[in-house]
Amino acid sequence: MDYVSALVPPVVMAVFFVGLIVTIVKTQGGANKAKEDAAVDAAIARAESAQQTPRTGDA
């Protein structure tokens, strides 16, 4: 029975890992992909425009 107690933790971790990978793959794309891509593009555009525009500070 020692072999069973030695094999249970790796098997449990493997099952949870496979479940995590399946969940990640299923949530990629889909109906919200365009909305998520647009949000990321907007955030990148804001960051780039903030870097390019020099701020004039009021002292």
C-alpha positions as CSV (number, residue, x, y, z in Angstrom):
1,M,0.0,0.0,0.0
2,D,3.0,2.3,0.2
3,Y,3.0,2.5,-3.6
4,V,-0.6,3.8,-3.6
5,S,0.2,6.6,-1.1
6,A,3.3,7.5,-3.1
7,L,1.4,7.7,-6.4
8,V,-1.7,9.6,-5.2
9,P,-0.1,13.2,-4.9
10,P,1.4,13.2,-8.4
11,V,-1.7,11.8,-10.0
12,V,-3.9,14.4,-8.2
13,M,-1.5,17.2,-9.3
14,A,-1.6,15.9,-12.9
15,V,-5.4,15.8,-13.0
16,F,-5.6,19.4,-11.7
17,F,-2.9,20.5,-14.1
18,V,-4.7,18.9,-17.1
19,G,-8.0,20.6,-15.9
20,L,-6.2,24.0,-15.7
21,I,-4.8,23.6,-19.2
22,V,-8.2,22.6,-20.6
23,T,-9.8,25.6,-19.0
24,I,-7.1,28.0,-20.4
25,V,-7.5,26.6,-23.9
26,K,-11.3,26.7,-23.8
27,T,-11.3,30.4,-22.6
28,Q,-9.0,31.5,-25.4
29,G,-10.9,33.2,-28.2
30,G,-14.7,32.9,-28.3
31,A,-17.2,35.6,-28.2
32,N,-15.2,38.0,-26.0
33,K,-12.0,37.8,-28.0
34,A,-12.7,40.9,-30.1
35,K,-13.6,42.9,-27.0
36,E,-10.5,41.8,-25.1
37,D,-8.3,42.5,-28.1
38,A,-9.8,46.0,-28.4
39,A,-9.3,46.7,-24.7
40,V,-5.6,45.7,-25.0
41,D,-5.1,47.7,-28.1
42,A,-6.7,50.8,-26.5
43,A,-4.4,50.4,-23.4
44,I,-1.3,50.1,-25.5
45,A,-2.3,53.1,-27.6
46,R,-2.9,55.1,-24.4
47,A,0.5,54.1,-23.0
48,E,2.3,55.0,-26.3
49,S,0.6,58.4,-26.5
50,A,1.5,59.2,-22.9
51,Q,5.1,58.4,-23.7
52,Q,5.2,60.6,-26.8
53,T,3.4,63.6,-25.5
54,P,5.7,65.8,-23.3
55,R,3.9,67.0,-20.2
56,T,4.3,70.6,-19.3
57,G,4.2,70.9,-15.5
58,D,2.6,73.9,-13.8
59,A,5.0,75.0,-11.0
